[in-house]
């Protein structure tokens, strides 16, 4: 059964990966894994997630969100908040809360930032926080879900009537070429979205969505991958960046970002014609008024 359509829709075989089989739903175009069971222990023990227990730099989508103005919106919940460093930047502008099922990251965020964070899922959190938030953010989290429809219903229940959902996911046509195979497959990513499957999924669950991308992220991510492959210390984790003290990789990554600003800006007018052609989809969704 397609986890987005929640129907026994026709599906085609995509590939086998480890103990998982991936299928594509003919009806909505989502690629999904079977089986798909989230294991919190996996995220707490895997080095690519355990290393998030640091003051990592904000991603481009965090900065895009911080640059937008949502008039009249005062309360913010970040789903999949990790340590809460993004929420820490938003304090003062919003009343913030966060949730994640990685308990070690939640404890770190409470200790370091003094944030109101909870180890829970939206399906659990909505039971006590119904209609409490003006904005809910969900960055790079939806692709990890085994029950995306239940996940989104929980988020919808926590939004107030005129609430806004802001989320990002890897964009399958591009991410399948740029992301490491093991990171874009189960048990990391159970779902592979594109603009069509994501738009249909949101519409079915009562949201109207504007879907965009950010092409500068393609340049940055490509050269971060080159650096990760070139430096032996980074071979076990493409995100392993030492942000405290001296780090050769950190300096190289910063240089890459600055060096490729020029070609990114030069190619942006071309990419503007293809608004969903970047490695990640950036979505601003609003509940459809009944």
LUMVOMI-557791 format. One line per 2 residues: number of its first residue (from 1); their letters; for each residue x negated, z negated, y of N, C-alpha, C. Coordinates in steps of 0.02 Angstrom, whole numbers, plus 50000, padded with zeros to 5 digits. Layout:
# residues N
NUM) A) X,Z,Y,X,Z,Y,X,Z,Y ~ ... $
# end
This chain:
# residues 290
1) XX) 49958,50000,49940,50000,50000,50000,49956,50000,50062 ~ 49973,50042,50111,49935,50044,50174,49948,49980,50213 $
3) XX) 49895,49943,50233,49905,49880,50268,49929,49889,50340 ~ 49925,49949,50367,49951,49962,50434,50024,49982,50431 $
5) XX) 50041,50030,50389,50110,50052,50382,50153,50000,50346 ~ 50121,49961,50302,50156,49914,50259,50207,49950,50215 $
7) XX) 50188,50010,50194,50230,50051,50151,50187,50080,50095 ~ 50220,50100,50041,50186,50135,49987,50177,50208,50007 $
9) XX) 50138,50219,50059,50127,50287,50085,50076,50323,50042 ~ 50079,50391,50040,50029,50429,50003,49959,50415,50031 $
11) XX) 49911,50404,49987,49842,50390,50007,49795,50434,49967 ~ 49737,50450,49998,49687,50490,49964,49623,50449,49957 $
13) XX) 49588,50460,49903,49526,50425,49890,49472,50447,49940 ~ 49434,50399,49966,49380,50414,50013,49312,50403,49980 $
15) XX) 49301,50342,49954,49237,50328,49922,49239,50260,49888 ~ 49189,50249,49846,49178,50184,49816,49119,50151,49851 $
17) XX) 49125,50086,49864,49069,50049,49894,49067,49980,49862 ~ 49012,49966,49826,49005,49903,49790,49067,49894,49744 $
19) XX) 49103,49839,49752,49161,49826,49710,49226,49847,49745 ~ 49221,49887,49797,49279,49905,49836,49292,49980,49831 $
21) XX) 49356,49998,49838,49376,50068,49842,49409,50080,49909 ~ 49389,50133,49943,49418,50148,50008,49464,50208,50003 $
23) XX) 49523,50201,50035,49574,50253,50036,49592,50270,50108 ~ 49620,50330,50117,49646,50349,50183,49721,50362,50177 $
25) XX) 49759,50329,50221,49831,50338,50222,49848,50405,50253 ~ 49885,50446,50217,49904,50512,50242,49952,50505,50301 $
27) XX) 49992,50452,50301,50044,50443,50352,50014,50423,50419 ~ 49967,50375,50420,49942,50349,50484,49868,50363,50497 $
29) XX) 49832,50388,50446,49761,50407,50453,49713,50347,50452 ~ 49736,50288,50434,49692,50231,50429,49654,50232,50363 $
31) XX) 49588,50217,50366,49548,50207,50306,49545,50133,50292 ~ 49563,50113,50231,49566,50042,50214,49536,50029,50146 $
33) XX) 49519,49967,50134,49485,49947,50073,49533,49912,50025 ~ 49520,49921,49961,49556,49884,49909,49505,49864,49856 $
35) XX) 49499,49798,49842,49536,49743,49873,49509,49726,49942 ~ 49544,49683,49978,49522,49660,50044,49542,49587,50053 $
37) XX) 49495,49543,50044,49507,49471,50050,49453,49442,50094 ~ 49473,49411,50150,49426,49380,50196,49400,49315,50166 $
39) XX) 49334,49308,50167,49302,49247,50143,49264,49215,50201 ~ 49290,49161,50231,49255,49128,50287,49184,49108,50271 $
41) XX) 49171,49089,50208,49103,49069,50188,49055,49127,50196 ~ 49078,49188,50184,49035,49247,50192,49010,49252,50264 $
43) XX) 49055,49242,50312,49036,49248,50383,48993,49190,50405 ~ 49003,49132,50376,48963,49074,50396,48892,49077,50367 $
45) XX) 48882,49115,50313,48818,49116,50279,48779,49181,50291 ~ 48813,49235,50309,48778,49299,50317,48735,49298,50380 $
47) XX) 48672,49321,50376,48627,49316,50435,48651,49354,50496 ~ 48688,49409,50487,48711,49447,50545,48765,49410,50584 $
49) XX) 48797,49361,50555,48847,49321,50590,48821,49252,50606 ~ 48781,49223,50562,48753,49157,50574,48708,49158,50635 $
51) XX) 48674,49215,50648,48628,49220,50705,48665,49221,50772 ~ 48731,49231,50771,48769,49229,50833,48768,49160,50865 $
53) XX) 48741,49111,50829,48738,49043,50856,48682,49038,50908 ~ 48687,49082,50958,48640,49084,51013,48677,49109,51075 $
55) XX) 48643,49107,51131,48673,49131,51193,48660,49206,51198 ~ 48694,49246,51156,48683,49318,51154,48712,49351,51217 $
57) XX) 48682,49406,51239,48709,49440,51299,48779,49467,51287 ~ 48818,49471,51340,48885,49500,51335,48880,49575,51321 $
59) XX) 48927,49600,51281,48929,49672,51266,48963,49710,51323 ~ 48959,49777,51320,48987,49817,51375,49062,49805,51383 $
61) XX) 49098,49793,51328,49171,49784,51333,49188,49717,51365 ~ 49146,49666,51356,49155,49604,51393,49149,49616,51468 $
63) XX) 49099,49655,51487,49087,49668,51558,49143,49710,51588 ~ 49168,49758,51549,49225,49799,51573,49285,49754,51585 $
65) XX) 49299,49709,51539,49355,49663,51547,49345,49620,51610 ~ 49286,49593,51618,49273,49549,51676,49279,49586,51742 $
67) XX) 49271,49652,51740,49276,49692,51801,49347,49712,51818 ~ 49395,49698,51773,49464,49716,51785,49503,49657,51815 $
69) XX) 49556,49672,51851,49598,49621,51880,49668,49625,51849 ~ 49689,49570,51821,49756,49566,51793,49796,49517,51837 $
71) XX) 49829,49545,51885,49863,49504,51936,49915,49458,51904 ~ 49912,49396,51925,49960,49347,51902,49946,49318,51834 $
73) XX) 49893,49341,51800,49877,49316,51734,49828,49257,51739 ~ 49845,49202,51707,49805,49141,51716,49778,49112,51651 $
75) XX) 49808,49129,51594,49787,49099,51531,49759,49152,51485 ~ 49703,49137,51453,49667,49186,51411,49649,49155,51344 $
77) XX) 49665,49191,51291,49644,49172,51223,49600,49227,51196 ~ 49541,49209,51170,49496,49258,51138,49499,49247,51063 $
79) XX) 49524,49297,51027,49529,49294,50954,49465,49324,50924 ~ 49432,49285,50882,49366,49306,50857,49313,49290,50909 $
81) XX) 49316,49230,50937,49276,49212,50996,49203,49196,50979 ~ 49186,49188,50915,49118,49168,50894,49099,49103,50930 $
83) XX) 49044,49103,50968,49022,49042,51001,49059,49029,51066 ~ 49096,49079,51092,49133,49069,51154,49093,49085,51216 $
85) XX) 49036,49121,51209,48997,49135,51269,49034,49181,51318 ~ 49078,49225,51292,49119,49266,51336,49170,49223,51373 $
87) XX) 49202,49177,51339,49250,49132,51371,49217,49089,51423 ~ 49155,49070,51410,49118,49029,51457,49109,49065,51524 $
89) XX) 49101,49132,51520,49095,49173,51581,49161,49180,51618 ~ 49216,49173,51580,49283,49183,51610,49312,49118,51639 $
91) XX) 49280,49062,51626,49305,48999,51652,49304,48999,51728 ~ 49355,48970,51758,49361,48971,51830,49410,49024,51852 $
93) XX) 49408,49081,51818,49455,49135,51833,49518,49128,51790 ~ 49509,49103,51728,49566,49092,51684,49560,49023,51652 $
95) XX) 49616,48998,51628,49616,48941,51583,49605,48969,51513 ~ 49550,48951,51480,49529,48987,51420,49533,48944,51357 $
97) XX) 49548,48979,51303,49545,48951,51235,49517,49005,51189 ~ 49490,48984,51132,49464,49032,51084,49477,49010,51013 $
99) XX) 49476,49059,50968,49485,49044,50898,49442,49092,50856 ~ 49420,49066,50799,49379,49104,50753,49382,49067,50686 $
101) XX) 49373,49103,50630,49373,49066,50566,49303,49045,50544 ~ 49252,49060,50585,49184,49037,50571,49175,48968,50602 $
103) XX) 49179,48917,50561,49178,48848,50586,49112,48829,50618 ~ 49057,48856,50594,48992,48838,50622,48985,48865,50694 $
105) XX) 49012,48925,50707,49010,48952,50775,49057,48914,50821 ~ 49114,48894,50795,49162,48855,50835,49130,48789,50856 $
107) XX) 49097,48755,50810,49066,48691,50826,49010,48700,50876 ~ 48973,48754,50870,48919,48768,50919,48949,48778,50988 $
109) XX) 49003,48817,50993,49034,48830,51058,49062,48767,51090 ~ 49092,48724,51050,49117,48661,51076,49060,48618,51104 $
111) XX) 49005,48617,51066,48949,48574,51084,48912,48601,51145 ~ 48900,48666,51147,48859,48695,51200,48898,48707,51265 $
113) XX) 48961,48728,51259,48999,48749,51317,49057,48702,51335 ~ 49075,48658,51289,49131,48613,51301,49197,48649,51305 $
115) XX) 49204,48703,51265,49265,48744,51266,49317,48718,51217 ~ 49380,48738,51229,49434,48722,51182,49437,48778,51130 $
117) XX) 49405,48767,51073,49400,48817,51021,49429,48789,50956 ~ 49458,48833,50916,49489,48812,50853,49469,48859,50797 $
119) XX) 49459,48831,50738,49446,48870,50678,49513,48885,50645 ~ 49540,48944,50659,49607,48961,50634,49616,49037,50638 $
121) XX) 49671,49061,50610,49691,49131,50615,49750,49135,50663 ~ 49766,49194,50691,49825,49200,50733,49889,49180,50697 $
123) XX) 49893,49196,50632,49952,49178,50594,49963,49102,50593 ~ 49908,49064,50595,49913,48991,50596,49922,48965,50668 $
125) XX) 49884,48992,50714,49882,48967,50783,49948,48978,50819 ~ 49984,49033,50800,50046,49049,50836,50101,48997,50822 $
127) XX) 50094,48958,50770,50144,48908,50754,50149,48854,50807 ~ 50093,48841,50843,50093,48790,50895,50080,48817,50965 $
129) XX) 50067,48883,50970,50050,48912,51035,50095,48973,51050 ~ 50158,48969,51033,50203,49026,51043,50215,49039,51118 $
131) XX) 50202,49101,51139,50214,49121,51208,50172,49085,51260 ~ 50112,49063,51241,50071,49021,51286,50019,49060,51327 $
133) XX) 50006,49124,51312,49950,49158,51343,49971,49222,51379 ~ 49942,49231,51439,49954,49291,51478,49912,49349,51451 $
135) XX) 49851,49334,51429,49805,49385,51403,49776,49361,51338 ~ 49772,49405,51289,49736,49392,51227,49685,49447,51217 $
137) XX) 49622,49428,51207,49570,49477,51193,49551,49472,51119 ~ 49531,49529,51092,49515,49533,51021,49462,49586,51013 $
139) XX) 49399,49568,51025,49345,49617,51026,49311,49620,50957 ~ 49309,49681,50929,49273,49694,50866,49295,49645,50811 $
141) XX) 49360,49636,50805,49388,49589,50756,49439,49621,50710 ~ 49479,49668,50736,49533,49697,50697,49509,49732,50634 $
143) XX) 49449,49763,50638,49423,49800,50580,49403,49754,50522 ~ 49399,49688,50536,49380,49640,50483,49441,49612,50446 $
145) XX) 49501,49631,50467,49561,49598,50441,49585,49628,50375 ~ 49611,49584,50332,49641,49607,50269,49716,49619,50278 $
147) XX) 49747,49586,50328,49818,49594,50342,49827,49608,50417 ~ 49811,49669,50439,49814,49683,50512,49883,49675,50542 $
149) XX) 49935,49692,50504,50003,49685,50531,50021,49612,50543 ~ 50005,49568,50496,50018,49497,50506,49975,49469,50561 $
151) XX) 49913,49493,50566,49867,49473,50619,49896,49489,50688 ~ 49922,49551,50696,49949,49572,50760,50015,49537,50776 $
153) XX) 50055,49523,50725,50118,49486,50737,50103,49416,50763 ~ 50051,49384,50736,50031,49319,50761,50009,49322,50833 $
155) XX) 49971,49373,50851,49950,49382,50920,50010,49394,50966 ~ 50056,49436,50944,50116,49451,50984,50157,49388,50998 $
157) XX) 50162,49345,50949,50200,49283,50959,50167,49237,51010 ~ 50101,49240,51016,50066,49196,51063,50065,49224,51134 $
159) XX) 50081,49288,51142,50083,49318,51209,50149,49300,51243 ~ 50145,49289,51309,50207,49281,51346,50240,49350,51354 $
161) XX) 50300,49351,51380,50342,49412,51378,50308,49473,51408 ~ 50272,49463,51463,50238,49519,51497,50163,49516,51484 $
163) XX) 50143,49492,51426,50072,49481,51411,50034,49545,51398 ~ 49967,49539,51401,49922,49595,51392,49875,49581,51334 $
165) XX) 49866,49630,51291,49818,49626,51236,49761,49675,51250 ~ 49700,49649,51249,49641,49691,51260,49598,49686,51197 $
167) XX) 49583,49743,51167,49544,49742,51104,49497,49801,51100 ~ 49448,49794,51056,49403,49849,51039,49396,49852,50964 $
169) XX) 49384,49913,50939,49368,49924,50868,49317,49981,50866 ~ 49276,49985,50812,49234,50044,50803,49277,50106,50795 $
171) XX) 49256,50161,50826,49291,50224,50824,49266,50265,50765 ~ 49306,50271,50712,49283,50298,50648,49245,50364,50652 $
173) XX) 49267,50415,50690,49230,50478,50689,49158,50471,50713 ~ 49145,50422,50758,49078,50413,50785,49041,50357,50749 $
175) XX) 49075,50302,50738,49043,50244,50708,49019,50258,50637 ~ 49054,50303,50602,49034,50320,50533,48966,50353,50532 $
177) XX) 48944,50382,50589,48878,50414,50592,48825,50368,50622 ~ 48846,50320,50664,48797,50279,50699,48789,50209,50670 $
179) XX) 48844,50180,50644,48839,50113,50615,48803,50115,50548 ~ 48763,50064,50532,48734,50060,50465,48790,50058,50413 $
181) XX) 48781,50094,50358,48833,50100,50308,48857,50032,50284 ~ 48810,49985,50272,48830,49920,50245,48870,49879,50295 $
183) XX) 48862,49892,50361,48898,49853,50411,48967,49882,50425 ~ 48979,49945,50407,49044,49976,50419,49084,49982,50354 $
185) XX) 49067,49940,50306,49100,49941,50241,49118,49869,50221 ~ 49162,49861,50171,49177,49794,50147,49114,49762,50117 $
187) XX) 49107,49696,50120,49156,49647,50146,49151,49634,50221 ~ 49115,49677,50258,49112,49670,50332,49176,49700,50363 $
189) XX) 49183,49765,50356,49241,49800,50385,49287,49823,50329 ~ 49348,49797,50328,49398,49819,50279,49438,49878,50304 $
191) XX) 49436,49890,50370,49476,49943,50401,49432,49987,50445 ~ 49447,50052,50445,49412,50099,50488,49464,50137,50529 $
193) XX) 49465,50122,50594,49516,50148,50639,49491,50210,50676 ~ 49537,50253,50694,49525,50304,50746,49582,50298,50797 $
195) XX) 49580,50340,50848,49629,50333,50902,49701,50342,50876 ~ 49710,50390,50830,49778,50403,50804,49804,50344,50765 $
197) XX) 49765,50319,50718,49789,50264,50676,49801,50201,50716 ~ 49758,50189,50766,49765,50128,50807,49827,50133,50852 $
199) XX) 49838,50191,50882,49896,50199,50926,49961,50191,50887 ~ 49965,50221,50828,50025,50214,50787,50036,50142,50765 $
201) XX) 49982,50108,50747,49987,50038,50725,50014,49994,50781 ~ 49988,50003,50842,50011,49962,50898,50084,49979,50916 $
203) XX) 50101,50043,50914,50170,50063,50931,50220,50034,50881 ~ 50202,50035,50817,50247,50008,50766,50259,49933,50775 $
205) XX) 50211,49899,50806,50216,49827,50814,50235,49807,50885 ~ 50264,49854,50923,50295,49837,50987,50249,49838,51047 $
207) XX) 50194,49878,51044,50147,49882,51101,50140,49954,51123 ~ 50137,49963,51189,50115,50027,51217,50043,50020,51237 $
209) XX) 50002,50069,51222,49929,50060,51229,49897,50117,51267 ~ 49847,50099,51306,49801,50148,51336,49735,50140,51301 $
211) XX) 49712,50194,51268,49651,50192,51227,49597,50233,51261 ~ 49540,50200,51274,49483,50233,51306,49420,50219,51265 $
213) XX) 49364,50244,51291,49300,50229,51260,49247,50222,51314 ~ 49186,50212,51294,49131,50202,51342,49070,50237,51313 $
215) XX) 49054,50296,51341,49003,50338,51310,48932,50312,51320 ~ 48922,50271,51371,48856,50243,51380,48837,50200,51319 $
217) XX) 48888,50169,51288,48875,50130,51229,48845,50172,51173 ~ 48861,50237,51169,48831,50280,51118,48756,50285,51126 $
219) XX) 48734,50294,51189,48662,50299,51202,48627,50233,51184 ~ 48654,50179,51209,48623,50114,51198,48620,50098,51123 $
221) XX) 48676,50109,51089,48678,50090,51019,48630,50133,50978 ~ 48626,50198,50992,48581,50242,50955,48509,50218,50960 $
223) XX) 48488,50200,51020,48418,50181,51028,48406,50109,51006 ~ 48457,50067,51006,48449,50001,50975,48438,50009,50899 $
225) XX) 48472,50058,50869,48462,50071,50798,48391,50096,50785 ~ 48364,50139,50829,48296,50164,50820,48246,50106,50825 $
227) XX) 48257,50062,50874,48212,50004,50881,48217,49959,50820 ~ 48279,49948,50796,48289,49904,50738,48253,49931,50677 $
229) XX) 48253,49997,50669,48219,50027,50611,48144,50026,50620 ~ 48121,50030,50683,48049,50034,50696,48015,49966,50691 $
231) XX) 48051,49913,50707,48021,49846,50706,48036,49811,50640 ~ 47985,49794,50601,47996,49762,50536,48039,49699,50539 $
233) XX) 48033,49661,50593,48071,49598,50598,48146,49610,50604 ~ 48165,49673,50619,48236,49688,50630,48268,49723,50571 $
235) XX) 48231,49735,50517,48258,49776,50462,48314,49742,50425 ~ 48316,49676,50425,48368,49641,50389,48431,49633,50430 $
237) XX) 48427,49646,50496,48485,49637,50538,48479,49679,50600 ~ 48525,49727,50609,48520,49771,50666,48538,49736,50730 $
239) XX) 48564,49675,50727,48581,49638,50788,48531,49583,50804 ~ 48479,49577,50765,48435,49519,50772,48392,49525,50835 $
241) XX) 48414,49496,50888,48379,49497,50952,48364,49425,50973 ~ 48301,49409,50982,48282,49343,51004,48291,49341,51080 $
243) XX) 48342,49305,51103,48357,49305,51175,48326,49246,51211 ~ 48290,49204,51175,48257,49148,51206,48182,49156,51200 $
245) XX) 48148,49152,51256,48076,49159,51254,48056,49232,51250 ~ 47992,49245,51235,47966,49313,51233,47987,49348,51169 $
247) XX) 48008,49410,51175,48026,49450,51116,48012,49523,51132 ~ 47968,49554,51092,47951,49624,51103,48013,49668,51097 $
249) XX) 48054,49653,51047,48114,49693,51037,48161,49687,51097 ~ 48166,49627,51124,48209,49616,51183,48186,49659,51241 $
251) XX) 48121,49662,51253,48094,49702,51308,48106,49776,51297 ~ 48098,49798,51234,48108,49869,51219,48181,49888,51228 $
253) XX) 48227,49844,51205,48298,49859,51212,48318,49862,51285 ~ 48292,49817,51325,48307,49820,51397,48281,49884,51428 $
255) XX) 48221,49905,51408,48192,49967,51434,48235,50027,51414 ~ 48259,50026,51351,48302,50081,51328,48365,50086,51370 $
257) XX) 48396,50028,51383,48457,50029,51422,48445,50059,51491 ~ 48391,50040,51523,48377,50066,51590,48356,50139,51588 $
259) XX) 48316,50158,51538,48291,50226,51533,48347,50276,51523 ~ 48397,50257,51483,48449,50305,51465,48512,50299,51507 $
261) XX) 48507,50262,51562,48561,50263,51611,48569,50333,51641 ~ 48512,50366,51655,48514,50432,51687,48548,50484,51643 $
263) XX) 48525,50495,51580,48562,50545,51539,48634,50525,51526 ~ 48647,50460,51521,48716,50439,51510,48760,50459,51569 $
265) XX) 48735,50448,51630,48773,50466,51689,48781,50542,51695 ~ 48729,50580,51677,48731,50653,51682,48782,50683,51633 $
267) XX) 48788,50652,51574,48834,50679,51524,48904,50651,51531 ~ 48913,50600,51572,48978,50567,51576,49034,50615,51597 $
269) XX) 49022,50662,51646,49077,50709,51664,49100,50751,51605 ~ 49054,50767,51559,49073,50806,51500,49115,50763,51454 $
271) XX) 49091,50701,51441,49126,50657,51396,49194,50635,51424 ~ 49201,50639,51490,49265,50619,51521,49322,50662,51493 $
273) XX) 49306,50723,51471,49357,50767,51443,49379,50744,51374 ~ 49339,50700,51343,49354,50675,51275,49357,50599,51278 $
275) XX) 49413,50571,51302,49417,50499,51317,49411,50453,51257 ~ 49416,50480,51195,49409,50436,51137,49350,50460,51094 $
277) XX) 49296,50481,51126,49239,50508,51089,49180,50461,51085 ~ 49188,50398,51102,49133,50351,51100,49132,50311,51035 $
279) XX) 49081,50270,51027,49074,50233,50964,49126,50178,50957 ~ 49154,50154,51012,49205,50102,51009,49265,50123,51051 $
281) XX) 49324,50103,51028,49386,50115,51065,49403,50052,51103 ~ 49417,50060,51167,49435,50004,51211,49509,50012,51227 $
283) XX) 49548,49961,51212,49621,49966,51216,49649,49912,51262 ~ 49693,49933,51307,49734,49886,51346,49806,49900,51325 $
285) XX) 49837,49851,51293,49904,49859,51266,49952,49809,51297 ~ 50012,49830,51309,50064,49786,51336,50125,49787,51290 $
287) XX) 50157,49731,51285,50218,49728,51244,50272,49770,51275 ~ 50305,49809,51233,50360,49851,51257,50420,49806,51270 $
289) XX) 50448,49812,51331,50505,49770,51348,50566,49791,51309 ~ 50599,49743,51280,50659,49755,51240,50720,49766,51283 $
# end
